Amino acid sequence: MPRITTDTTVEELAAIVSQALHAKGITATLSGGGAVSIYTRNEYESEDLDFVTAASHKELRSVIEPLGFAASRNPRQFEHPGTHWLIEFPPSPLGFGELVIDARSIPVLQTAYGPIRIITPTLCILDRLAAYWYHKDSQCWDQAVMVARNQAVDWSAVYKWASNEGKERSEIDRLRLAAGT
């Protein structure tokens, strides 16, 4: 079993958790700030890793506790004495605004630490824009810019999604300009 320490990187921790969940048949997709951290090589560093899943608290505990994690006050949030990152399990479905994605369709990213089921860079942009627009979280705009600057993005999909969300094309143009793409 991999040892989790203060030297464990966010990508390594995401791989450890993702592989442990997969080994027990649990589909869980890394989303949110953890995906931003990985796609920006920690230009933005998240404080938690959000794995969206339909698994129950009991199922999650059976996988996460053997890794050294313990439930915090929130039953879908776990802490580990060897790392400052929290592991959170927001309930499915995996969605970005009005768009709902079947988590089984999310590709697995192969990393130096092993596979991670993680939203794509394009979905990461949608996730951050949804948080920016609907939760008024201005740091999510900056995170979307960082991901766009560091990763290949399917801009036609972003424009289509934004239009379906009732947003102007100019919003995505502004993002692309800020990212220099």
C-alpha positions as CSV (number, residue, x, y, z in Angstrom):
1,M,0.0,0.0,0.0
2,P,1.4,3.4,-0.9
3,R,2.5,5.6,2.0
4,I,1.0,9.1,2.1
5,T,3.4,11.7,3.5
6,T,4.0,15.4,3.4
7,D,6.1,14.7,0.3
8,T,3.2,13.1,-1.6
9,T,2.2,15.4,-4.5
10,V,-1.3,16.2,-5.3
11,E,-1.1,14.2,-8.5
12,E,0.3,11.2,-6.6
13,L,-2.4,11.4,-4.0
14,A,-5.1,11.7,-6.6
15,A,-3.7,8.6,-8.3
16,I,-3.5,6.6,-5.0
17,V,-7.2,7.5,-4.2
18,S,-8.4,7.0,-7.8
19,Q,-6.8,3.6,-8.1
20,A,-8.0,2.4,-4.7
21,L,-11.6,3.4,-5.6
22,H,-11.4,1.7,-9.0
23,A,-10.0,-1.5,-7.4
24,K,-13.2,-1.7,-5.4
25,G,-15.5,-1.0,-8.3
26,I,-16.3,2.6,-7.4
27,T,-16.5,5.1,-10.2
28,A,-15.3,8.4,-8.9
29,T,-14.1,11.3,-11.0
30,L,-11.7,14.0,-9.9
31,S,-13.1,17.4,-10.5
32,G,-12.9,20.9,-9.0
33,G,-9.7,22.5,-7.8
34,G,-7.8,19.2,-7.7
35,A,-8.2,18.9,-11.5
36,V,-7.0,22.5,-11.8
37,S,-3.9,21.8,-9.7
38,I,-3.0,18.8,-11.9
39,Y,-3.7,20.6,-15.2
40,T,-1.7,23.7,-14.2
41,R,1.2,21.8,-12.6
42,N,0.2,23.4,-9.3
43,E,0.1,27.0,-10.6
44,Y,-3.1,26.8,-8.6
45,E,-2.9,24.5,-5.6
46,S,-6.1,23.2,-4.3
47,E,-6.7,22.4,-0.6
48,D,-8.8,19.3,-1.4
49,L,-9.4,16.7,-4.0
50,D,-13.1,16.3,-5.0
51,F,-14.0,12.9,-6.4
52,V,-17.6,13.0,-7.6
53,T,-19.3,9.6,-7.0
54,A,-22.6,7.9,-6.3
55,A,-20.9,5.6,-3.8
56,S,-22.3,5.5,-0.2
57,H,-20.4,6.8,2.8
58,K,-20.0,3.2,4.0
59,E,-18.5,2.2,0.6
60,L,-16.1,5.2,0.6
61,R,-15.0,4.5,4.2
62,S,-14.1,0.9,3.3
63,V,-11.7,2.2,0.6
64,I,-10.3,5.4,2.1
65,E,-9.7,4.3,5.7
66,P,-7.2,1.6,4.8
67,L,-5.2,4.4,3.1
68,G,-5.0,6.2,6.5
69,F,-7.8,8.7,6.1
70,A,-10.5,9.3,8.7
71,A,-13.9,11.0,8.3
72,S,-14.1,14.6,9.3
73,R,-17.2,16.4,10.6
74,N,-18.6,16.1,7.1
75,P,-19.3,12.5,6.3
76,R,-18.2,12.9,2.7
77,Q,-14.9,14.5,3.7
78,F,-11.8,12.7,4.9
79,E,-8.5,13.8,6.5
80,H,-5.1,12.2,6.6
81,P,-2.4,13.0,9.2
82,G,0.3,12.8,6.5
83,T,-1.1,15.4,4.1
84,H,-2.8,18.8,4.2
85,W,-5.1,17.8,1.4
86,L,-8.7,16.8,2.2
87,I,-10.4,14.1,0.2
88,E,-14.0,15.0,-0.6
89,F,-16.7,13.0,-2.3
90,P,-19.4,15.3,-3.7
91,P,-22.5,13.3,-4.7
92,S,-23.1,12.5,-8.4
93,P,-24.2,13.3,-11.0
94,L,-21.1,14.9,-12.5
95,G,-22.4,18.2,-13.9
96,F,-21.4,21.6,-15.1
97,G,-24.3,24.0,-15.1
98,E,-27.1,22.3,-17.0
99,L,-24.7,19.7,-18.6
100,V,-24.7,16.3,-16.9
101,I,-22.0,13.8,-17.8
102,D,-22.0,10.0,-17.4
103,A,-18.9,9.6,-15.2
104,R,-18.1,6.3,-17.0
105,S,-17.5,8.3,-20.2
106,I,-14.6,10.2,-18.5
107,P,-11.3,9.1,-19.9
108,V,-8.6,7.9,-17.5
109,L,-5.4,10.1,-17.4
110,Q,-2.2,8.0,-17.3
111,T,0.3,9.7,-15.0
112,A,3.7,8.8,-13.6
113,Y,1.9,7.6,-10.5
114,G,-0.7,5.6,-12.3
115,P,-4.2,6.2,-13.7
116,I,-6.6,8.9,-12.5
117,R,-10.2,9.3,-13.5
118,I,-10.3,13.0,-14.0
119,I,-12.4,15.5,-15.9
120,T,-10.8,16.6,-19.2
121,P,-9.2,20.0,-19.5
122,T,-12.2,21.2,-21.5
123,L,-14.6,19.9,-18.8
124,C,-12.4,21.6,-16.2
125,I,-12.9,24.9,-17.9
126,L,-16.7,24.3,-17.9
127,D,-16.5,23.4,-14.2
128,R,-14.6,26.6,-13.3
129,L,-16.8,28.8,-15.5
130,A,-19.9,27.3,-13.9
131,A,-18.6,28.1,-10.4
132,Y,-17.6,31.6,-11.5
133,W,-21.0,32.4,-13.1
134,Y,-23.4,30.6,-10.7
135,H,-21.5,30.9,-7.4
136,K,-19.9,34.2,-8.0
137,D,-16.5,32.7,-7.2
138,S,-14.0,35.0,-8.9
139,Q,-11.0,32.8,-8.3
140,C,-12.6,30.2,-10.5
141,W,-12.3,32.6,-13.5
142,D,-8.5,32.8,-12.8
143,Q,-8.4,29.0,-12.6
144,A,-10.1,28.6,-15.9
145,V,-7.6,31.0,-17.4
146,M,-4.7,28.9,-16.0
147,V,-6.1,25.7,-17.3
148,A,-6.7,27.2,-20.8
149,R,-3.1,28.5,-20.8
150,N,-1.6,25.1,-19.9
151,Q,-3.8,22.6,-21.7
152,A,-5.4,21.9,-25.1
153,V,-9.1,22.9,-24.9
154,D,-11.9,22.0,-27.3
155,W,-13.1,25.6,-27.7
156,S,-16.0,24.7,-29.9
157,A,-17.4,22.6,-27.1
158,V,-16.9,25.4,-24.6
159,Y,-18.7,27.9,-26.9
160,K,-21.6,25.4,-27.4
161,W,-21.9,24.8,-23.7
162,A,-21.8,28.5,-22.8
163,S,-24.5,29.1,-25.4
164,N,-26.7,26.4,-23.8
165,E,-26.1,28.1,-20.5
166,G,-27.4,31.4,-21.9
167,K,-24.0,33.0,-21.9
168,E,-22.7,35.3,-24.6
169,R,-19.9,34.2,-26.9
170,S,-18.0,37.2,-25.8
171,E,-17.5,35.6,-22.4
172,I,-15.5,32.8,-23.9
173,D,-13.7,35.2,-26.2
174,R,-12.7,37.1,-23.1
175,L,-11.4,33.9,-21.4
176,R,-9.4,33.0,-24.5
177,L,-7.9,36.5,-24.6
178,A,-7.0,36.3,-21.0
179,A,-5.3,32.9,-21.5
180,G,-3.6,34.0,-24.7
181,T,-5.1,31.3,-26.9
